[in-house]
């Protein structure tokens, strides 16, 4: 029997029925389904219902309970007249009465404790006196044996009595300390409960006869969330990639979840079902080197207040900056640019600025006024040797896990068994073992599933910007793993490489994952001085440049390497450019960017070179690399 109610209707009905008998229901929280935002709580109770009209009261529920979400399922032959929720003022009164009784007991125990400690001190002093008078003979040589025996018996009796009394007192003091500790803990709980409002659900029923009934009360509460996180581990580049899918669960619903059946759902019942509306589009004065536009207005502000912002970060000459930092000001949320200088970042609605930075370049702060922000950073004029890079970290369970990984893998432990189930629009993960997550506690981490994912590995390098090789893993059919965008920890050959953000919103049929730098691939890009020359022909100046790139594989296995470089393209009709590129080079149309793909055997070294010649008016200034 299910009943969805109107809070207004309930208020009207409840005011009429104040005189009806009420029965407080002692329910137990048994199941919790955590959504990406919010949670559904299920309570159960087995009660004996008297006949007649009754009001059933479920007290002490979450203050963040959504009244519109309440559902009641019951077994039994009775009629539910109304269901509703209200602030639980009576529970607060009960807590205050309990606290008063506990404080009275606390004062009594403190008084008794003082008396016992005084008795213990008197016993210690008597022991000292007896110890000082143990020599009964003193200076007397003719002590009566009967007197000696009497004195010895008295000392033995008093010592035994004092020590036995001390044992009893210490035992009572320990019991008092334990009771005082329990009272202090309970008072802290009551104090915390009094500071947060609780709610209660009121159910009015019409019961024709006395009977036993099973009640199931479910409701949604805000203040709970789970976010996906991943470990990506690559042992060898000829083996599958290990993907460990975890859930980071946090809850501040006001109710402690103790030994509940835990289910995680990719759904979000708190998200608005109403189509979004466009906000006014205001134009602001642009900063030099910054382009802001609304490329996808519907994605700019989602229903849950998260803005998707993407763009490209380049240097003064238009070259992409790899690994540039894009940080949401005032938070730890951010992203880094890929090999093409592109980035994607999710910006909370209350944040208004992005901070762009890159070693050797001037940082810039940009207001978030569009969904696409392209930034050109200016050279800071500081030599790289003079730059000191400092890092900060957020203390979390993930960071602790990363430190453990850097120190070496811990002994393997069996993860909690989790069963995944695909529904029409969501995926749910049912955790086999019961979980306890107190309200307001630290984030709880649950391993959901572990996949051995077939992957193709290759290396990519842009030696003009960074003469290092970045390992990439390519995964096809990644949709079948039911992944969500989330933070990722990267491990390669047992070494922790750092963290990244797995963004699935713009993912193609193939998922390309960057696994960091591999120092075993040696890459050099050197200027060929024989081609560095300039000459004049009439009113034209001719400048030539030549570059040689060498790559060497010091690993013990064959690798695939993709190198990306560029030649200039003309941006003026008076500038003519001629290039000499090897036949095996693949050029991107109308961009000047080309790729060199090569398979390198263990220990193998390969080279390639390219030349470009630029003709332009002698009175024109052209900056060449």
C-alpha positions in Angstrom: 0.0 0.0 0.0 1.8 3.2 -1.2 0.7 6.8 -0.5 2.3 9.9 -1.8 1.0 13.0 0.0 0.6 16.7 -0.2 2.1 18.5 2.8 -0.6 21.2 2.7 -3.4 18.6 2.8 -1.6 16.8 5.7 -1.4 20.0 7.8 -5.1 20.6 7.4 -6.0 17.0 8.3 -3.6 16.8 11.2 -5.0 19.9 12.8 -8.4 18.3 13.0 -7.2 15.1 14.5 -5.1 16.3 17.4 -7.3 14.4 19.8 -6.8 11.1 18.1 -4.6 8.5 20.0 -1.0 8.6 18.8 1.5 5.7 18.8 5.3 6.3 18.5 6.9 3.9 16.0 10.4 2.6 16.9 11.6 2.1 13.3 15.0 0.8 12.2 17.0 2.2 9.2 17.8 -0.8 7.1 18.5 0.3 3.6 20.0 3.3 1.9 20.2 4.1 -1.8 22.8 6.8 -2.4 22.3 8.8 -5.6 24.8 11.2 -7.2 23.0 13.8 -5.2 20.7 12.8 -2.3 19.8 9.5 -0.8 16.6 7.4 -0.3 16.3 6.0 3.2 14.2 2.9 4.1 13.0 2.3 7.6 11.1 -0.8 8.8 9.0 -1.5 11.9 6.8 -4.4 13.2 4.0 -2.9 15.4 0.9 -4.0 17.2 -1.9 -1.6 16.1 -4.9 -0.9 18.4 -8.3 -0.7 16.8 -9.8 2.7 15.9 -8.3 5.8 14.5 -4.6 6.2 15.3 -1.8 8.6 14.6 1.5 6.8 14.0 4.6 8.9 14.7 8.0 8.2 13.2 10.3 10.5 15.3 14.0 11.6 15.0 14.2 11.6 11.2 16.5 13.7 9.0 15.9 17.4 9.0 16.8 17.3 5.3 13.9 14.9 4.6 11.9 15.9 1.5 8.1 15.7 2.4 7.1 15.3 -1.2 9.1 12.0 -1.4 7.5 10.1 1.5 6.1 6.7 0.7 4.5 4.3 3.1 4.1 0.6 2.5 2.2 -1.5 5.0 0.8 -5.0 5.5 -2.6 -5.2 7.2 -6.3 -4.5 6.8 -6.5 -0.8 7.6 -6.8 2.5 5.7 -4.2 5.2 5.5 -5.9 8.6 5.8 -3.0 10.9 5.5 0.8 11.0 5.6 3.0 14.1 6.4 6.1 15.5 8.0 6.8 18.2 10.5 9.7 19.5 12.7 10.1 17.2 15.6 9.8 19.6 18.6 8.8 16.8 21.0 12.0 14.9 20.4 13.9 18.1 21.4 11.9 18.2 24.7 12.7 14.6 25.4 16.4 15.2 24.7 16.4 18.2 27.1 14.7 16.1 29.8 17.2 13.3 29.3 20.1 15.7 29.4 18.9 17.2 32.7 18.8 13.7 34.2 22.2 12.9 33.0 23.7 16.1 34.4 22.2 15.3 37.8 23.7 11.8 37.7 27.0 13.3 36.6 27.0 15.7 39.6 26.2 12.8 42.0 29.1 10.7 40.6 31.6 13.6 40.9 30.6 13.9 44.6 30.9 10.2 45.2 34.3 10.2 43.4 35.6 12.9 45.7 34.6 10.9 48.8 36.2 7.7 47.5 39.5 9.6 46.6 39.6 11.0 50.1 39.1 7.6 51.6 41.9 6.3 49.4 44.2 9.1 50.5 43.5 8.4 54.2 44.4 4.7 53.6 47.7 5.6 52.1 48.6 7.8 55.0 47.7 5.1 57.5 49.9 2.7 55.5 52.8 5.1 55.9 52.3 5.3 59.7 52.2 1.5 60.0 55.4 1.3 57.9 57.2 3.7 60.2 56.2 1.6 63.3 57.2 -1.8 62.0 60.2 -2.1 64.4 58.4 -3.1 67.6 61.6 -3.8 69.6 63.0 -0.3 69.4 65.6 0.1 72.2 63.9 -2.3 74.5 65.5 -5.7 74.9 62.9 -7.4 77.1 59.8 -7.0 75.0 57.0 -9.3 76.1 56.4 -12.0 73.4 52.6 -11.7 73.9 52.7 -8.0 73.2 54.9 -8.7 70.1 52.4 -11.2 68.8 49.5 -8.9 69.4 51.2 -6.0 67.7 52.2 -8.1 64.7 48.7 -9.5 64.3 47.3 -6.0 64.5 49.7 -4.7 61.8 48.9 -7.7 59.6 45.2 -7.2 60.0 45.2 -3.4 59.3 47.5 -3.8 56.3 45.2 -6.5 54.8 42.1 -4.4 55.5 43.6 -1.2 54.1 44.8 -2.9 50.9 41.5 -4.7 50.4 39.6 -1.5 50.9 41.9 0.2 48.3 41.2 -2.5 45.8 37.4 -2.0 46.3 37.7 1.8 46.0 39.8 1.6 42.8 37.3 -0.8 41.3 34.5 1.6 42.1 36.5 4.6 40.7 37.1 2.7 37.4 33.3 2.0 37.1 32.5 5.6 37.9 35.0 6.8 35.2 33.4 4.5 32.6 29.9 5.8 33.5 31.1 9.4 33.5 32.6 8.8 30.1 29.4 7.3 28.8 27.4 10.3 30.2 29.8 12.8 28.6 29.5 11.1 25.2 25.7 11.0 25.4 25.6 14.7 26.4 27.7 15.5 23.4 25.3 13.6 21.2 22.3 15.3 22.7 24.0 18.7 22.3 24.7 18.0 18.7 21.1 16.7 18.1 19.7 19.8 19.8 21.6 22.1 17.5 20.1 20.4 14.4 16.5 20.1 13.9 15.0 16.7 13.3 11.7 15.8 11.6 9.0 13.3 12.2 6.5 11.6 9.9 2.9 11.5 11.0 0.6 8.8 9.5 -3.1 8.8 10.3 -4.9 5.5 9.9 -8.3 4.0 10.4 -7.9 0.5 11.9 -11.1 -1.7 12.1 -9.5 -4.2 14.5 -6.4 -4.8 16.6 -3.7 -6.4 14.5 0.0 -6.9 13.8 1.4 -4.8 10.9 4.7 -4.4 9.1 5.5 -0.8 8.1 8.1 0.4 5.5 8.7 4.1 5.4 10.9 5.5 2.6 11.9 9.1 1.9 14.5 11.2 0.1 17.0 13.3 2.0 19.5 15.8 0.7 23.0 16.0 2.1 24.3 12.7 0.7 26.5 12.2 -2.4 28.8 9.7 -4.0 31.4 10.5 -6.6 33.3 8.0 -8.8 37.0 7.7 -8.6 39.4 5.3 -10.4 42.8 3.7 -10.1 44.4 3.0 -13.5 47.2 0.6 -13.2 49.5 -0.5 -16.0 52.0 -3.2 -15.1 53.5 -3.7 -18.6 52.5 -2.1 -21.9 51.9 -5.5 -23.4 49.3 -6.4 -20.7 45.7 -5.3 -20.1 45.1 -2.1 -18.1 43.6 -2.7 -14.6 40.8 -0.3 -13.9 39.6 -0.1 -10.3 36.2 1.7 -10.0 35.6 3.2 -6.6 32.9 5.3 -4.9 33.6 8.1 -2.5 30.5 8.4 -0.3 29.8 11.3 2.0 26.6 12.0 4.0 25.4 14.8 6.2 21.7 13.9 6.4 21.6 14.1 10.1 20.9 10.4 10.5 23.7 7.9 11.2 23.7 4.9 8.9 24.5 1.9 11.0 24.8 -1.5 9.4 22.6 -0.6 6.5 22.3 -2.4 3.2 24.0 0.1 0.9 23.1 0.7 -2.8 24.6 3.2 -5.1 22.8 4.6 -8.1 24.0 6.7 -11.0 20.7 8.5 -11.0 20.0 11.9 -9.6 16.4 12.4 -8.3 17.2 16.0 -7.1 18.0 17.2 -10.7 15.3 19.4 -12.1 13.0 17.8 -14.7 12.2 21.2 -16.2 14.0 22.3 -19.4 16.7 24.9 -18.8 16.3 28.6 -19.7 18.8 30.9 -21.2 20.1 33.7 -18.9 21.0 37.2 -20.3 24.2 37.1 -22.4 26.3 40.0 -21.2 29.4 41.1 -23.1 32.5 42.4 -21.2 35.6 44.1 -22.3 38.0 41.3 -23.4 41.4 40.9 -21.9 44.4 40.7 -24.4 44.9 37.2 -25.5 41.5 36.0 -24.1 38.6 34.8 -26.2 35.3 34.0 -24.5 32.3 32.7 -26.3 29.2 30.5 -25.7 29.8 27.6 -28.0 27.2 25.4 -26.4 24.8 27.5 -24.4 22.7 24.6 -23.2 25.8 23.0 -21.5 27.0 26.3 -20.0 24.7 26.0 -17.0 23.2 22.6 -16.2 20.2 22.1 -14.0 22.3 21.2 -11.0 24.3 24.4 -11.2 27.5 22.9 -12.7 29.0 24.8 -15.6 31.1 23.0 -18.3 33.9 25.3 -19.6 36.4 24.3 -22.2 39.0 25.9 -24.3 42.7 26.1 -25.4 45.8 27.5 -23.7 48.6 28.7 -26.0 51.8 30.7 -25.7 52.6 34.0 -27.3 53.4 32.4 -30.7 50.2 30.3 -30.7 51.9 27.1 -29.7 49.8 24.8 -27.4 51.0 24.7 -23.8 51.0 21.1 -22.6 50.2 20.6 -18.9 49.1 24.2 -18.2 47.1 24.5 -15.0 43.5 25.6 -15.1 42.2 26.1 -11.6 38.7 27.2 -10.3 39.7 30.2 -8.1 39.2 29.5 -4.4 38.8 25.7 -4.8 40.9 22.6 -5.5 38.9 21.9 -8.7 40.8 22.2 -11.9 42.3 20.5 -15.0 45.5 20.4 -17.0 45.8 20.9 -20.8 46.5 18.0 -23.1 49.1 17.7 -25.9 47.0 20.1 -28.0 46.6 22.7 -25.2 42.9 21.8 -24.8 41.2 21.6 -21.4 37.8 20.9 -19.9 36.8 21.9 -16.4 33.5 21.8 -14.4 32.9 25.0 -12.6 30.5 25.2 -9.6 27.9 27.9 -10.1 29.1 29.9 -7.2 32.6 30.3 -8.7 33.2 33.1 -11.1 36.9 33.0 -12.0 39.5 30.6 -13.6 43.2 31.0 -13.0 45.5 29.9 -15.8 49.2 29.3 -15.1 52.2 27.6 -16.7 55.9 27.5 -15.7 57.8 30.4 -17.3 54.6 32.3 -18.2 52.6 35.0 -16.5 49.5 33.7 -14.8 46.1 35.2 -15.6 42.7 35.3 -14.0 39.6 35.2 -16.2 36.0 35.6 -15.3 33.7 32.7 -16.3 31.4 34.5 -18.8 31.1 31.8 -21.4 31.3 28.1 -22.1 34.5 28.3 -24.2 37.5 30.3 -23.0 40.7 30.4 -25.1 43.7 32.0 -23.4 47.1 33.1 -24.7 49.7 33.3 -21.9 52.6 35.8 -22.1 56.2 34.9 -21.4 57.1 35.9 -17.8 60.7 36.8 -18.8 62.1 34.6 -16.1 64.6 31.9 -17.0 63.5 28.4 -16.4 66.4 27.9 -14.0 65.1 30.7 -11.9 61.6 29.3 -11.6 60.7 27.4 -8.4 57.6 25.3 -8.6 55.8 24.7 -5.4 52.9 22.3 -4.9 50.1 21.9 -2.4 47.9 18.9 -1.6 44.5 18.2 -0.2 44.5 15.7 2.7 42.0 13.0 1.9 41.7 9.3 1.8 42.8 9.4 -1.8 46.0 11.3 -1.0 46.8 8.9 1.7 46.2 6.0 -0.7 48.6 7.8 -3.1 51.3 8.0 -0.5 51.0 4.4 0.3 51.3 3.6 -3.4 54.5 5.6 -3.6 55.9 3.6 -0.7 55.0 0.3 -2.3 51.8 -1.7 -2.7 50.2 -3.0 0.5 49.3 -6.7 0.9 46.4 -7.6 -1.3 43.0 -7.6 0.4 39.7 -9.0 -0.9 37.3 -6.1 -1.8 33.8 -6.0 -0.6 31.5 -7.9 -3.0 29.4 -5.6 -5.1 26.8 -6.6 -7.6 26.1 -4.2 -10.5 22.7 -4.0 -12.3 21.9 -2.0 -15.4 18.4 -0.4 -15.4 16.6 1.6 -18.1 18.4 4.9 -17.5 20.8 4.2 -14.6 23.2 1.6 -13.2 23.0 0.5 -9.6 25.7 -1.1 -7.4 24.5 -3.2 -4.5 27.1 -3.7 -1.7 26.9 -7.2 -0.2 28.1 -6.4 3.3 26.3 -3.9 5.6 27.9 -0.5 5.9 28.0 2.1 8.7 28.5 5.8 7.7 27.8 8.3 10.5 26.4 11.6 9.5 29.2 14.2 9.0 31.9 11.6 9.1 34.9 11.4 6.7 34.2 10.2 3.1 33.8 6.4 2.9 35.5 4.6 0.0 33.9 1.5 -1.5 35.4 -0.5 -4.3 32.6 -1.2 -6.8 34.2 -3.2 -9.5 37.6 -4.1 -11.0 38.1 -4.6 -14.7 40.9 -6.0 -16.8 40.6 -3.7 -19.8 42.3 -4.5 -23.2 44.2 -1.4 -24.2 46.6 -0.3 -27.0 49.6 1.6 -25.7 51.5 4.2 -27.6 53.7 7.3 -26.8 53.2 10.9 -27.9 55.7 13.7 -27.7 55.7 17.4 -28.8 59.5 18.0 -28.6 59.1 21.7 -29.6 57.4 22.2 -26.2 58.5 19.3 -24.1 61.1 16.8 -25.3 59.6 13.9 -23.3 57.4 11.0 -24.2 53.9 10.7 -22.7 52.4 7.2 -22.5 48.8 6.9 -23.7 46.4 4.0 -23.5 43.6 3.7 -26.0 40.5 1.7 -25.1 37.6 0.8 -27.4 34.1 -0.2 -26.3 34.6 1.7 -23.1 30.9 2.3 -22.7 30.3 -1.3 -21.5 32.1 -0.5 -18.2 29.4 2.0 -17.1 31.9 4.6 -16.2 31.2 8.2 -15.0 33.5 11.3 -15.1 35.7 11.4 -12.1 39.1 11.8 -10.5 41.7 9.2 -11.6 44.9 8.0 -9.9 47.5 6.8 -12.3 50.1 4.0 -11.7 52.6 2.8 -14.2 55.0 -0.1 -13.6 54.4 0.1 -9.9 55.1 3.9 -9.7 52.4 6.5 -8.8 52.3 9.1 -11.6 49.8 11.5 -10.2 46.1 12.3 -10.7 44.0 13.3 -13.6 40.3 13.9 -14.4 38.5 11.3 -16.5 36.2 13.4 -18.6 33.6 11.3 -20.5 31.4 14.1 -21.8 33.6 14.7 -24.9 34.9 11.2 -25.3 34.9 9.6 -28.8 34.5 6.0 -29.6 38.0 5.4 -28.4 39.0 6.5 -24.9 42.5 7.9 -24.8 44.1 8.0 -21.4 47.3 9.8 -20.6 49.5 7.8 -18.2 52.3 10.4 -17.7 55.9 10.7 -18.8 58.2 7.7 -19.5 61.8 8.7 -19.1 63.0 5.6 -20.9 62.3 7.3 -24.3 65.1 9.7 -25.2 64.0 12.5 -27.5 66.2 15.4 -28.8 65.3 18.3 -31.1 68.3 20.3 -32.3 68.7 23.2 -34.7 70.7 22.5 -37.8 73.1 25.4 -38.1 73.8 24.7 -41.8 70.3 25.9 -42.6 70.2 28.9 -40.3 70.9 31.6 -42.8 69.4 34.8 -44.2 69.9 36.5 -47.5 68.3 39.2 -49.7 66.8 38.9 -53.2 65.7 42.2 -54.4 63.2 43.6 -52.0 62.7 40.2 -50.4 64.5 38.7 -47.5 64.9 34.9 -47.4 65.4 33.1 -44.1 65.9 29.4 -43.7 65.7 27.1 -40.7 66.4 23.4 -40.3 65.6 21.1 -37.4 66.7 17.5 -36.6 64.8 15.2 -34.3 66.3 12.0 -32.8 64.5 9.4 -30.8 65.9 6.4 -28.9 64.1 3.5 -27.1 66.0 2.3 -24.0 63.2 0.0 -22.9 63.4 -3.7 -23.3 60.3 -3.9 -25.6 59.1 -2.4 -28.9 57.2 0.8 -28.6 55.0 2.9 -30.9 55.8 6.6 -30.8 54.0 9.6 -32.3 55.9 12.9 -32.5 54.1 16.1 -33.2 55.8 19.2 -34.6 55.1 22.1 -36.9 56.3 24.4 -39.6 55.1 28.0 -40.0 52.2 28.9 -42.2 51.6 32.2 -43.9 49.3 34.7 -42.3 50.1 37.5 -44.8 49.9 37.5 -48.6 53.4 39.0 -48.7 54.9 36.1 -46.8 55.8 32.9 -48.8 56.8 29.7 -47.1 58.4 26.6 -48.6 58.9 23.4 -46.6 60.9 20.2 -47.0 59.4 17.3 -45.1 60.1 13.6 -45.3 57.6 11.5 -47.3 56.6 9.5 -44.2 55.3 12.6 -42.5 51.6 13.1 -42.1 50.5 16.8 -42.2 47.3 18.3 -40.8 45.6 20.3 -43.4 46.1 24.1 -43.3 47.7 24.0 -39.9 51.4 23.5 -40.5 51.3 20.7 -37.8 52.7 17.3 -38.8 53.1 13.9 -37.2 55.8 11.4 -37.4 54.8 7.8 -36.3 57.5 5.3 -35.8 57.9 1.8 -34.2 61.1 1.6 -32.2 62.7 -1.8 -31.3 64.6 -2.1 -28.0 67.7 0.0 -28.1 66.8 1.4 -31.6 67.4 5.0 -32.6 65.8 6.9 -35.4 66.2 10.4 -36.8 64.3 12.8 -39.1 64.8 16.4 -40.2 62.8 19.1 -41.8 63.5 22.5 -43.3 61.4 25.6 -44.0 62.3 28.7 -46.0 60.4 32.0 -45.5 60.4 34.9 -48.0 59.0 38.3 -46.9 59.5 42.0 -47.5 62.8 43.3 -46.2 61.1 46.0 -44.3 58.8 43.5 -42.5 59.8 42.1 -39.2 59.0 38.3 -38.9 59.9 36.3 -35.8 61.2 32.8 -36.6 62.1 30.0 -34.3 
